[in-house]
Amino acid sequence: MRAVGTLPIELSDAVLLTALLLMFTHFGIPLAYYCYLRNRWLRRPWGIGRDLSYKRKSKGVTLGEIRASKKVQEQRVCSGLRSN
């Protein structure tokens, strides 16, 4: 006989409770950590500003420059073929 005041727990109930505990641990702790970090760090000013004196070190090539260089290369190739 069972003692008075104890809860009847079957194996399926124990498995269900274990699954719920693992699910809470798997999803709840990272979610709580994310909320903690969001409230603590994301709301602070980041100290980011534009540097108006910044000059980039490389230059992007435009489509017009590519077409112009291809025309020059074609002229060189065609002029080399004519002279031979």
PyMOL Python script that loads the backbone (N, CA, C, O; Angstrom):
from pymol import cmd

cmd.read_pdbstr("""\
ATOM      1  N   MET A   1       0.816  -1.178   0.000  1.00  0.00           N
ATOM      2  CA  MET A   1       0.000   0.000   0.000  1.00  0.00           C
ATOM      3  C   MET A   1       0.869   1.255   0.000  1.00  0.00           C
ATOM      4  O   MET A   1       1.999   1.289   0.488  1.00  0.00           O
ATOM      5  N   ARG A   2       0.252   2.284  -0.587  1.00  0.00           N
ATOM      6  CA  ARG A   2       0.954   3.558  -0.634  1.00  0.00           C
ATOM      7  C   ARG A   2       0.773   4.294   0.678  1.00  0.00           C
ATOM      8  O   ARG A   2      -0.197   4.115   1.414  1.00  0.00           O
ATOM      9  N   ALA A   3       1.774   5.141   0.924  1.00  0.00           N
ATOM     10  CA  ALA A   3       1.663   5.971   2.116  1.00  0.00           C
ATOM     11  C   ALA A   3       0.691   7.114   1.834  1.00  0.00           C
ATOM     12  O   ALA A   3       0.539   7.541   0.689  1.00  0.00           O
ATOM     13  N   VAL A   4       0.061   7.587   2.846  1.00  0.00           N
ATOM     14  CA  VAL A   4      -0.915   8.659   2.695  1.00  0.00           C
ATOM     15  C   VAL A   4      -0.175   9.961   2.364  1.00  0.00           C
ATOM     16  O   VAL A   4       0.817  10.294   3.012  1.00  0.00           O
ATOM     17  N   GLY A   5      -0.659  10.695   1.354  1.00  0.00           N
ATOM     18  CA  GLY A   5      -0.056  11.982   1.005  1.00  0.00           C
ATOM     19  C   GLY A   5       0.981  11.896  -0.104  1.00  0.00           C
ATOM     20  O   GLY A   5       1.525  12.931  -0.490  1.00  0.00           O
ATOM     21  N   THR A   6       1.280  10.728  -0.630  1.00  0.00           N
ATOM     22  CA  THR A   6       2.246  10.630  -1.731  1.00  0.00           C
ATOM     23  C   THR A   6       1.510  10.732  -3.051  1.00  0.00           C
ATOM     24  O   THR A   6       0.327  10.404  -3.138  1.00  0.00           O
ATOM     25  N   LEU A   7       2.205  11.183  -4.068  1.00  0.00           N
ATOM     26  CA  LEU A   7       1.613  11.319  -5.390  1.00  0.00           C
ATOM     27  C   LEU A   7       1.838  10.048  -6.188  1.00  0.00           C
ATOM     28  O   LEU A   7       2.945   9.510  -6.194  1.00  0.00           O
ATOM     29  N   PRO A   8       0.809   9.561  -6.860  1.00  0.00           N
ATOM     30  CA  PRO A   8       1.007   8.386  -7.707  1.00  0.00           C
ATOM     31  C   PRO A   8       1.670   8.797  -9.024  1.00  0.00           C
ATOM     32  O   PRO A   8       1.034   9.443  -9.856  1.00  0.00           O
ATOM     33  N   ILE A   9       2.914   8.438  -9.218  1.00  0.00           N
ATOM     34  CA  ILE A   9       3.640   8.778 -10.432  1.00  0.00           C
ATOM     35  C   ILE A   9       3.929   7.486 -11.180  1.00  0.00           C
ATOM     36  O   ILE A   9       4.570   6.568 -10.667  1.00  0.00           O
ATOM     37  N   GLU A  10       3.439   7.450 -12.392  1.00  0.00           N
ATOM     38  CA  GLU A  10       3.716   6.298 -13.235  1.00  0.00           C
ATOM     39  C   GLU A  10       4.940   6.594 -14.090  1.00  0.00           C
ATOM     40  O   GLU A  10       5.464   7.708 -14.084  1.00  0.00           O
ATOM     41  N   LEU A  11       5.384   5.584 -14.823  1.00  0.00           N
ATOM     42  CA  LEU A  11       6.568   5.741 -15.651  1.00  0.00           C
ATOM     43  C   LEU A  11       6.340   6.761 -16.755  1.00  0.00           C
ATOM     44  O   LEU A  11       7.240   7.545 -17.057  1.00  0.00           O
ATOM     45  N   SER A  12       5.158   6.773 -17.366  1.00  0.00           N
ATOM     46  CA  SER A  12       4.887   7.732 -18.438  1.00  0.00           C
ATOM     47  C   SER A  12       4.888   9.166 -17.900  1.00  0.00           C
ATOM     48  O   SER A  12       5.309  10.093 -18.592  1.00  0.00           O
ATOM     49  N   ASP A  13       4.419   9.341 -16.672  1.00  0.00           N
ATOM     50  CA  ASP A  13       4.463  10.669 -16.061  1.00  0.00           C
ATOM     51  C   ASP A  13       5.896  11.099 -15.809  1.00  0.00           C
ATOM     52  O   ASP A  13       6.229  12.267 -16.007  1.00  0.00           O
ATOM     53  N   ALA A  14       6.733  10.202 -15.386  1.00  0.00           N
ATOM     54  CA  ALA A  14       8.138  10.518 -15.131  1.00  0.00           C
ATOM     55  C   ALA A  14       8.848  10.876 -16.433  1.00  0.00           C
ATOM     56  O   ALA A  14       9.671  11.790 -16.466  1.00  0.00           O
ATOM     57  N   VAL A  15       8.528  10.155 -17.502  1.00  0.00           N
ATOM     58  CA  VAL A  15       9.135  10.453 -18.801  1.00  0.00           C
ATOM     59  C   VAL A  15       8.668  11.825 -19.284  1.00  0.00           C
ATOM     60  O   VAL A  15       9.461  12.610 -19.804  1.00  0.00           O
ATOM     61  N   LEU A  16       7.383  12.109 -19.110  1.00  0.00           N
ATOM     62  CA  LEU A  16       6.854  13.400 -19.511  1.00  0.00           C
ATOM     63  C   LEU A  16       7.501  14.533 -18.718  1.00  0.00           C
ATOM     64  O   LEU A  16       7.872  15.554 -19.297  1.00  0.00           O
ATOM     65  N   LEU A  17       7.638  14.372 -17.430  1.00  0.00           N
ATOM     66  CA  LEU A  17       8.274  15.405 -16.611  1.00  0.00           C
ATOM     67  C   LEU A  17       9.736  15.597 -16.998  1.00  0.00           C
ATOM     68  O   LEU A  17      10.226  16.726 -17.024  1.00  0.00           O
ATOM     69  N   THR A  18      10.425  14.518 -17.294  1.00  0.00           N
ATOM     70  CA  THR A  18      11.823  14.609 -17.724  1.00  0.00           C
ATOM     71  C   THR A  18      11.924  15.330 -19.063  1.00  0.00           C
ATOM     72  O   THR A  18      12.814  16.159 -19.255  1.00  0.00           O
ATOM     73  N   ALA A  19      11.024  15.023 -19.984  1.00  0.00           N
ATOM     74  CA  ALA A  19      11.023  15.685 -21.290  1.00  0.00           C
ATOM     75  C   ALA A  19      10.742  17.174 -21.136  1.00  0.00           C
ATOM     76  O   ALA A  19      11.387  17.992 -21.790  1.00  0.00           O
ATOM     77  N   LEU A  20       9.794  17.535 -20.287  1.00  0.00           N
ATOM     78  CA  LEU A  20       9.490  18.950 -20.064  1.00  0.00           C
ATOM     79  C   LEU A  20      10.662  19.677 -19.421  1.00  0.00           C
ATOM     80  O   LEU A  20      10.956  20.819 -19.774  1.00  0.00           O
ATOM     81  N   LEU A  21      11.327  19.025 -18.487  1.00  0.00           N
ATOM     82  CA  LEU A  21      12.495  19.635 -17.840  1.00  0.00           C
ATOM     83  C   LEU A  21      13.620  19.855 -18.849  1.00  0.00           C
ATOM     84  O   LEU A  21      14.252  20.912 -18.855  1.00  0.00           O
ATOM     85  N   LEU A  22      13.868  18.872 -19.692  1.00  0.00           N
ATOM     86  CA  LEU A  22      14.917  19.008 -20.703  1.00  0.00           C
ATOM     87  C   LEU A  22      14.543  20.074 -21.732  1.00  0.00           C
ATOM     88  O   LEU A  22      15.406  20.826 -22.185  1.00  0.00           O
ATOM     89  N   MET A  23      13.283  20.142 -22.099  1.00  0.00           N
ATOM     90  CA  MET A  23      12.846  21.147 -23.059  1.00  0.00           C
ATOM     91  C   MET A  23      13.009  22.548 -22.471  1.00  0.00           C
ATOM     92  O   MET A  23      13.476  23.460 -23.154  1.00  0.00           O
ATOM     93  N   PHE A  24      12.631  22.716 -21.226  1.00  0.00           N
ATOM     94  CA  PHE A  24      12.809  24.014 -20.575  1.00  0.00           C
ATOM     95  C   PHE A  24      14.278  24.379 -20.499  1.00  0.00           C
ATOM     96  O   PHE A  24      14.645  25.528 -20.745  1.00  0.00           O
ATOM     97  N   THR A  25      15.110  23.429 -20.164  1.00  0.00           N
ATOM     98  CA  THR A  25      16.544  23.689 -20.068  1.00  0.00           C
ATOM     99  C   THR A  25      17.112  24.054 -21.438  1.00  0.00           C
ATOM    100  O   THR A  25      17.914  24.981 -21.552  1.00  0.00           O
ATOM    101  N   HIS A  26      16.704  23.339 -22.463  1.00  0.00           N
ATOM    102  CA  HIS A  26      17.251  23.546 -23.801  1.00  0.00           C
ATOM    103  C   HIS A  26      16.840  24.891 -24.390  1.00  0.00           C
ATOM    104  O   HIS A  26      17.653  25.556 -25.031  1.00  0.00           O
ATOM    105  N   PHE A  27      15.594  25.298 -24.183  1.00  0.00           N
ATOM    106  CA  PHE A  27      15.102  26.540 -24.772  1.00  0.00           C
ATOM    107  C   PHE A  27      15.052  27.700 -23.786  1.00  0.00           C
ATOM    108  O   PHE A  27      15.255  28.848 -24.180  1.00  0.00           O
ATOM    109  N   GLY A  28      14.789  27.429 -22.534  1.00  0.00           N
ATOM    110  CA  GLY A  28      14.583  28.494 -21.560  1.00  0.00           C
ATOM    111  C   GLY A  28      15.843  29.209 -21.137  1.00  0.00           C
ATOM    112  O   GLY A  28      15.858  30.436 -21.040  1.00  0.00           O
ATOM    113  N   ILE A  29      16.904  28.460 -20.883  1.00  0.00           N
ATOM    114  CA  ILE A  29      18.144  29.086 -20.419  1.00  0.00           C
ATOM    115  C   ILE A  29      18.764  29.969 -21.502  1.00  0.00           C
ATOM    116  O   ILE A  29      19.136  31.101 -21.193  1.00  0.00           O
ATOM    117  N   PRO A  30      18.900  29.515 -22.765  1.00  0.00           N
ATOM    118  CA  PRO A  30      19.424  30.434 -23.781  1.00  0.00           C
ATOM    119  C   PRO A  30      18.522  31.652 -24.010  1.00  0.00           C
ATOM    120  O   PRO A  30      19.021  32.748 -24.266  1.00  0.00           O
ATOM    121  N   LEU A  31      17.212  31.472 -23.921  1.00  0.00           N
ATOM    122  CA  LEU A  31      16.305  32.598 -24.082  1.00  0.00           C
ATOM    123  C   LEU A  31      16.471  33.603 -22.947  1.00  0.00           C
ATOM    124  O   LEU A  31      16.465  34.810 -23.187  1.00  0.00           O
ATOM    125  N   ALA A  32      16.618  33.129 -21.742  1.00  0.00           N
ATOM    126  CA  ALA A  32      16.835  34.018 -20.600  1.00  0.00           C
ATOM    127  C   ALA A  32      18.175  34.747 -20.738  1.00  0.00           C
ATOM    128  O   ALA A  32      18.264  35.931 -20.415  1.00  0.00           O
ATOM    129  N   TYR A  33      19.207  34.062 -21.209  1.00  0.00           N
ATOM    130  CA  TYR A  33      20.515  34.679 -21.402  1.00  0.00           C
ATOM    131  C   TYR A  33      20.447  35.746 -22.495  1.00  0.00           C
ATOM    132  O   TYR A  33      21.044  36.814 -22.362  1.00  0.00           O
ATOM    133  N   TYR A  34      19.719  35.455 -23.576  1.00  0.00           N
ATOM    134  CA  TYR A  34      19.542  36.425 -24.655  1.00  0.00           C
ATOM    135  C   TYR A  34      18.835  37.672 -24.138  1.00  0.00           C
ATOM    136  O   TYR A  34      19.251  38.789 -24.447  1.00  0.00           O
ATOM    137  N   CYS A  35      17.782  37.499 -23.363  1.00  0.00           N
ATOM    138  CA  CYS A  35      17.048  38.644 -22.809  1.00  0.00           C
ATOM    139  C   CYS A  35      17.932  39.454 -21.870  1.00  0.00           C
ATOM    140  O   CYS A  35      17.879  40.683 -21.875  1.00  0.00           O
ATOM    141  N   TYR A  36      18.734  38.783 -21.075  1.00  0.00           N
ATOM    142  CA  TYR A  36      19.659  39.460 -20.166  1.00  0.00           C
ATOM    143  C   TYR A  36      20.655  40.306 -20.944  1.00  0.00           C
ATOM    144  O   TYR A  36      20.874  41.474 -20.622  1.00  0.00           O
ATOM    145  N   LEU A  37      21.258  39.715 -21.968  1.00  0.00           N
ATOM    146  CA  LEU A  37      22.243  40.461 -22.744  1.00  0.00           C
ATOM    147  C   LEU A  37      21.602  41.606 -23.514  1.00  0.00           C
ATOM    148  O   LEU A  37      22.176  42.691 -23.601  1.00  0.00           O
ATOM    149  N   ARG A  38      20.416  41.376 -24.074  1.00  0.00           N
ATOM    150  CA  ARG A  38      19.740  42.429 -24.814  1.00  0.00           C
ATOM    151  C   ARG A  38      19.457  43.625 -23.918  1.00  0.00           C
ATOM    152  O   ARG A  38      19.665  44.769 -24.324  1.00  0.00           O
ATOM    153  N   ASN A  39      18.994  43.375 -22.724  1.00  0.00           N
ATOM    154  CA  ASN A  39      18.671  44.471 -21.817  1.00  0.00           C
ATOM    155  C   ASN A  39      19.916  45.133 -21.256  1.00  0.00           C
ATOM    156  O   ASN A  39      19.907  46.332 -20.980  1.00  0.00           O
ATOM    157  N   ARG A  40      20.980  44.373 -21.084  1.00  0.00           N
ATOM    158  CA  ARG A  40      22.181  44.941 -20.472  1.00  0.00           C
ATOM    159  C   ARG A  40      23.088  45.640 -21.479  1.00  0.00           C
ATOM    160  O   ARG A  40      23.573  46.737 -21.200  1.00  0.00           O
ATOM    161  N   TRP A  41      23.327  45.044 -22.627  1.00  0.00           N
ATOM    162  CA  TRP A  41      24.344  45.562 -23.547  1.00  0.00           C
ATOM    163  C   TRP A  41      23.787  46.273 -24.761  1.00  0.00           C
ATOM    164  O   TRP A  41      24.393  47.242 -25.221  1.00  0.00           O
ATOM    165  N   LEU A  42      22.666  45.839 -25.299  1.00  0.00           N
ATOM    166  CA  LEU A  42      22.190  46.390 -26.556  1.00  0.00           C
ATOM    167  C   LEU A  42      21.638  47.794 -26.409  1.00  0.00           C
ATOM    168  O   LEU A  42      21.640  48.564 -27.370  1.00  0.00           O
ATOM    169  N   ARG A  43      21.175  48.130 -25.248  1.00  0.00           N
ATOM    170  CA  ARG A  43      20.575  49.445 -25.043  1.00  0.00           C
ATOM    171  C   ARG A  43      21.618  50.516 -24.741  1.00  0.00           C
ATOM    172  O   ARG A  43      21.280  51.700 -24.713  1.00  0.00           O
ATOM    173  N   ARG A  44      22.858  50.142 -24.515  1.00  0.00           N
ATOM    174  CA  ARG A  44      23.914  51.119 -24.278  1.00  0.00           C
ATOM    175  C   ARG A  44      24.328  51.771 -25.593  1.00  0.00           C
ATOM    176  O   ARG A  44      24.204  51.156 -26.652  1.00  0.00           O
ATOM    177  N   PRO A  45      24.816  53.002 -25.540  1.00  0.00           N
ATOM    178  CA  PRO A  45      25.330  53.614 -26.765  1.00  0.00           C
ATOM    179  C   PRO A  45      26.598  52.892 -27.215  1.00  0.00           C
ATOM    180  O   PRO A  45      27.434  52.517 -26.393  1.00  0.00           O
ATOM    181  N   TRP A  46      26.729  52.705 -28.508  1.00  0.00           N
ATOM    182  CA  TRP A  46      27.842  51.926 -29.039  1.00  0.00           C
ATOM    183  C   TRP A  46      29.072  52.774 -29.326  1.00  0.00           C
ATOM    184  O   TRP A  46      30.152  52.227 -29.549  1.00  0.00           O
ATOM    185  N   GLY A  47      28.939  54.071 -29.325  1.00  0.00           N
ATOM    186  CA  GLY A  47      30.085  54.942 -29.570  1.00  0.00           C
ATOM    187  C   GLY A  47      30.543  54.901 -31.029  1.00  0.00           C
ATOM    188  O   GLY A  47      31.738  54.990 -31.311  1.00  0.00           O
ATOM    189  N   ILE A  48      29.598  54.765 -31.944  1.00  0.00           N
ATOM    190  CA  ILE A  48      29.937  54.705 -33.357  1.00  0.00           C
ATOM    191  C   ILE A  48      29.642  56.059 -33.984  1.00  0.00           C
ATOM    192  O   ILE A  48      28.557  56.614 -33.807  1.00  0.00           O
ATOM    193  N   GLY A  49      30.610  56.580 -34.713  1.00  0.00           N
ATOM    194  CA  GLY A  49      30.413  57.847 -35.399  1.00  0.00           C
ATOM    195  C   GLY A  49      31.095  57.818 -36.754  1.00  0.00           C
ATOM    196  O   GLY A  49      31.979  56.997 -36.998  1.00  0.00           O
ATOM    197  N   ARG A  50      30.680  58.718 -37.634  1.00  0.00           N
ATOM    198  CA  ARG A  50      31.296  58.789 -38.959  1.00  0.00           C
ATOM    199  C   ARG A  50      32.587  59.573 -38.885  1.00  0.00           C
ATOM    200  O   ARG A  50      32.652  60.618 -38.237  1.00  0.00           O
ATOM    201  N   ASP A  51      33.611  59.073 -39.545  1.00  0.00           N
ATOM    202  CA  ASP A  51      34.869  59.790 -39.672  1.00  0.00           C
ATOM    203  C   ASP A  51      34.858  60.462 -41.039  1.00  0.00           C
ATOM    204  O   ASP A  51      35.059  59.806 -42.060  1.00  0.00           O
ATOM    205  N   LEU A  52      34.625  61.756 -41.056  1.00  0.00           N
ATOM    206  CA  LEU A  52      34.474  62.472 -42.320  1.00  0.00           C
ATOM    207  C   LEU A  52      35.802  62.636 -43.053  1.00  0.00           C
ATOM    208  O   LEU A  52      35.808  62.950 -44.243  1.00  0.00           O
ATOM    209  N   SER A  53      36.925  62.431 -42.370  1.00  0.00           N
ATOM    210  CA  SER A  53      38.223  62.565 -43.025  1.00  0.00           C
ATOM    211  C   SER A  53      38.716  61.226 -43.597  1.00  0.00           C
ATOM    212  O   SER A  53      39.835  61.147 -44.105  1.00  0.00           O
ATOM    213  N   TYR A  54      37.899  60.189 -43.518  1.00  0.00           N
ATOM    214  CA  TYR A  54      38.306  58.863 -44.003  1.00  0.00           C
ATOM    215  C   TYR A  54      38.363  58.842 -45.521  1.00  0.00           C
ATOM    216  O   TYR A  54      37.431  59.286 -46.193  1.00  0.00           O
ATOM    217  N   LYS A  55      39.446  58.331 -46.051  1.00  0.00           N
ATOM    218  CA  LYS A  55      39.609  58.132 -47.494  1.00  0.00           C
ATOM    219  C   LYS A  55      39.863  56.651 -47.720  1.00  0.00           C
ATOM    220  O   LYS A  55      40.736  56.060 -47.085  1.00  0.00           O
ATOM    221  N   ARG A  56      39.113  56.066 -48.610  1.00  0.00           N
ATOM    222  CA  ARG A  56      39.308  54.644 -48.851  1.00  0.00           C
ATOM    223  C   ARG A  56      40.600  54.412 -49.627  1.00  0.00           C
ATOM    224  O   ARG A  56      41.036  55.264 -50.401  1.00  0.00           O
ATOM    225  N   LYS A  57      41.196  53.260 -49.410  1.00  0.00           N
ATOM    226  CA  LYS A  57      42.498  52.965 -49.984  1.00  0.00           C
ATOM    227  C   LYS A  57      42.403  52.325 -51.359  1.00  0.00           C
ATOM    228  O   LYS A  57      43.354  52.405 -52.137  1.00  0.00           O
ATOM    229  N   SER A  58      41.305  51.706 -51.671  1.00  0.00           N
ATOM    230  CA  SER A  58      41.144  51.080 -52.979  1.00  0.00           C
ATOM    231  C   SER A  58      40.025  51.778 -53.734  1.00  0.00           C
ATOM    232  O   SER A  58      39.127  52.378 -53.143  1.00  0.00           O
ATOM    233  N   LYS A  59      40.102  51.685 -55.048  1.00  0.00           N
ATOM    234  CA  LYS A  59      39.109  52.340 -55.881  1.00  0.00           C
ATOM    235  C   LYS A  59      38.300  51.271 -56.590  1.00  0.00           C
ATOM    236  O   LYS A  59      38.859  50.330 -57.153  1.00  0.00           O
ATOM    237  N   GLY A  60      37.016  51.413 -56.563  1.00  0.00           N
ATOM    238  CA  GLY A  60      36.155  50.487 -57.278  1.00  0.00           C
ATOM    239  C   GLY A  60      36.218  50.748 -58.770  1.00  0.00           C
ATOM    240  O   GLY A  60      36.347  51.895 -59.196  1.00  0.00           O
ATOM    241  N   VAL A  61      36.129  49.711 -59.553  1.00  0.00           N
ATOM    242  CA  VAL A  61      36.169  49.836 -61.002  1.00  0.00           C
ATOM    243  C   VAL A  61      34.738  49.905 -61.514  1.00  0.00           C
ATOM    244  O   VAL A  61      33.895  49.088 -61.145  1.00  0.00           O
ATOM    245  N   THR A  62      34.474  50.894 -62.372  1.00  0.00           N
ATOM    246  CA  THR A  62      33.125  51.053 -62.902  1.00  0.00           C
ATOM    247  C   THR A  62      32.990  50.292 -64.215  1.00  0.00           C
ATOM    248  O   THR A  62      33.985  49.880 -64.812  1.00  0.00           O
ATOM    249  N   LEU A  63      31.770  50.114 -64.648  1.00  0.00           N
ATOM    250  CA  LEU A  63      31.506  49.407 -65.892  1.00  0.00           C
ATOM    251  C   LEU A  63      32.048  50.185 -67.091  1.00  0.00           C
ATOM    252  O   LEU A  63      32.528  49.589 -68.055  1.00  0.00           O
ATOM    253  N   GLY A  64      31.970  51.506 -67.029  1.00  0.00           N
ATOM    254  CA  GLY A  64      32.514  52.330 -68.105  1.00  0.00           C
ATOM    255  C   GLY A  64      34.023  52.156 -68.254  1.00  0.00           C
ATOM    256  O   GLY A  64      34.538  52.129 -69.372  1.00  0.00           O
ATOM    257  N   GLU A  65      34.733  52.036 -67.133  1.00  0.00           N
ATOM    258  CA  GLU A  65      36.183  51.835 -67.181  1.00  0.00           C
ATOM    259  C   GLU A  65      36.524  50.471 -67.765  1.00  0.00           C
ATOM    260  O   GLU A  65      37.515  50.335 -68.481  1.00  0.00           O
ATOM    261  N   ILE A  66      35.726  49.476 -67.470  1.00  0.00           N
ATOM    262  CA  ILE A  66      35.958  48.140 -68.016  1.00  0.00           C
ATOM    263  C   ILE A  66      35.766  48.152 -69.527  1.00  0.00           C
ATOM    264  O   ILE A  66      36.574  47.587 -70.265  1.00  0.00           O
ATOM    265  N   ARG A  67      34.697  48.795 -69.985  1.00  0.00           N
ATOM    266  CA  ARG A  67      34.445  48.863 -71.428  1.00  0.00           C
ATOM    267  C   ARG A  67      35.545  49.631 -72.146  1.00  0.00           C
ATOM    268  O   ARG A  67      35.963  49.244 -73.237  1.00  0.00           O
ATOM    269  N   ALA A  68      36.019  50.723 -71.539  1.00  0.00           N
ATOM    270  CA  ALA A  68      37.082  51.511 -72.156  1.00  0.00           C
ATOM    271  C   ALA A  68      38.372  50.698 -72.249  1.00  0.00           C
ATOM    272  O   ALA A  68      39.072  50.768 -73.259  1.00  0.00           O
ATOM    273  N   SER A  69      38.691  49.932 -71.215  1.00  0.00           N
ATOM    274  CA  SER A  69      39.919  49.133 -71.255  1.00  0.00           C
ATOM    275  C   SER A  69      39.798  48.004 -72.280  1.00  0.00           C
ATOM    276  O   SER A  69      40.791  47.633 -72.905  1.00  0.00           O
ATOM    277  N   LYS A  70      38.595  47.455 -72.460  1.00  0.00           N
ATOM    278  CA  LYS A  70      38.412  46.422 -73.482  1.00  0.00           C
ATOM    279  C   LYS A  70      38.602  46.998 -74.878  1.00  0.00           C
ATOM    280  O   LYS A  70      39.187  46.348 -75.744  1.00  0.00           O
ATOM    281  N   LYS A  71      38.108  48.224 -75.104  1.00  0.00           N
ATOM    282  CA  LYS A  71      38.288  48.866 -76.400  1.00  0.00           C
ATOM    283  C   LYS A  71      39.762  49.100 -76.681  1.00  0.00           C
ATOM    284  O   LYS A  71      40.219  48.898 -77.806  1.00  0.00           O
ATOM    285  N   VAL A  72      40.505  49.521 -75.677  1.00  0.00           N
ATOM    286  CA  VAL A  72      41.949  49.756 -75.845  1.00  0.00           C
ATOM    287  C   VAL A  72      42.650  48.437 -76.157  1.00  0.00           C
ATOM    288  O   VAL A  72      43.525  48.396 -77.022  1.00  0.00           O
ATOM    289  N   GLN A  73      42.285  47.375 -75.475  1.00  0.00           N
ATOM    290  CA  GLN A  73      42.906  46.072 -75.738  1.00  0.00           C
ATOM    291  C   GLN A  73      42.575  45.584 -77.141  1.00  0.00           C
ATOM    292  O   GLN A  73      43.441  45.042 -77.829  1.00  0.00           O
ATOM    293  N   GLU A  74      41.339  45.771 -77.570  1.00  0.00           N
ATOM    294  CA  GLU A  74      40.968  45.352 -78.919  1.00  0.00           C
ATOM    295  C   GLU A  74      41.727  46.161 -79.973  1.00  0.00           C
ATOM    296  O   GLU A  74      42.139  45.618 -80.998  1.00  0.00           O
ATOM    297  N   GLN A  75      41.908  47.447 -79.719  1.00  0.00           N
ATOM    298  CA  GLN A  75      42.656  48.285 -80.662  1.00  0.00           C
ATOM    299  C   GLN A  75      44.110  47.833 -80.753  1.00  0.00           C
ATOM    300  O   GLN A  75      44.693  47.822 -81.837  1.00  0.00           O
ATOM    301  N   ARG A  76      44.686  47.467 -79.635  1.00  0.00           N
ATOM    302  CA  ARG A  76      46.072  46.989 -79.629  1.00  0.00           C
ATOM    303  C   ARG A  76      46.197  45.683 -80.383  1.00  0.00           C
ATOM    304  O   ARG A  76      47.135  45.485 -81.155  1.00  0.00           O
ATOM    305  N   VAL A  77      45.236  44.783 -80.155  1.00  0.00           N
ATOM    306  CA  VAL A  77      45.282  43.479 -80.839  1.00  0.00           C
ATOM    307  C   VAL A  77      45.073  43.669 -82.338  1.00  0.00           C
ATOM    308  O   VAL A  77      45.793  43.079 -83.144  1.00  0.00           O
ATOM    309  N   CYS A  78      44.100  44.484 -82.713  1.00  0.00           N
ATOM    310  CA  CYS A  78      43.811  44.703 -84.138  1.00  0.00           C
ATOM    311  C   CYS A  78      44.965  45.431 -84.816  1.00  0.00           C
ATOM    312  O   CYS A  78      45.297  45.110 -85.957  1.00  0.00           O
ATOM    313  N   SER A  79      45.582  46.394 -84.153  1.00  0.00           N
ATOM    314  CA  SER A  79      46.693  47.105 -84.759  1.00  0.00           C
ATOM    315  C   SER A  79      47.910  46.193 -84.888  1.00  0.00           C
ATOM    316  O   SER A  79      48.695  46.342 -85.825  1.00  0.00           O
ATOM    317  N   GLY A  80      48.074  45.271 -83.980  1.00  0.00           N
ATOM    318  CA  GLY A  80      49.180  44.318 -84.065  1.00  0.00           C
ATOM    319  C   GLY A  80      48.981  43.343 -85.196  1.00  0.00           C
ATOM    320  O   GLY A  80      49.958  42.934 -85.823  1.00  0.00           O
ATOM    321  N   LEU A  81      47.758  42.955 -85.484  1.00  0.00           N
ATOM    322  CA  LEU A  81      47.478  42.026 -86.586  1.00  0.00           C
ATOM    323  C   LEU A  81      47.665  42.697 -87.939  1.00  0.00           C
ATOM    324  O   LEU A  81      48.110  42.049 -88.887  1.00  0.00           O
ATOM    325  N   ARG A  82      47.338  43.972 -88.050  1.00  0.00           N
ATOM    326  CA  ARG A  82      47.451  44.682 -89.315  1.00  0.00           C
ATOM    327  C   ARG A  82      48.906  44.905 -89.707  1.00  0.00           C
ATOM    328  O   ARG A  82      49.266  44.847 -90.883  1.00  0.00           O
ATOM    329  N   SER A  83      49.722  45.158 -88.713  1.00  0.00           N
ATOM    330  CA  SER A  83      51.127  45.450 -89.025  1.00  0.00           C
ATOM    331  C   SER A  83      51.893  44.220 -89.466  1.00  0.00           C
ATOM    332  O   SER A  83      52.932  44.353 -90.113  1.00  0.00           O
ATOM    333  N   ASN A  84      51.416  43.024 -89.139  1.00  0.00           N
ATOM    334  CA  ASN A  84      52.123  41.799 -89.514  1.00  0.00           C
ATOM    335  C   ASN A  84      51.832  41.484 -90.887  1.00  0.00           C
ATOM    336  O   ASN A  84      52.327  40.486 -91.409  1.00  0.00           O
TER     337      ASN A  84
END
""", "prot")
cmd.dss("prot")
cmd.show_as("cartoon", "prot")
cmd.util.cbc("prot")
cmd.orient("prot")
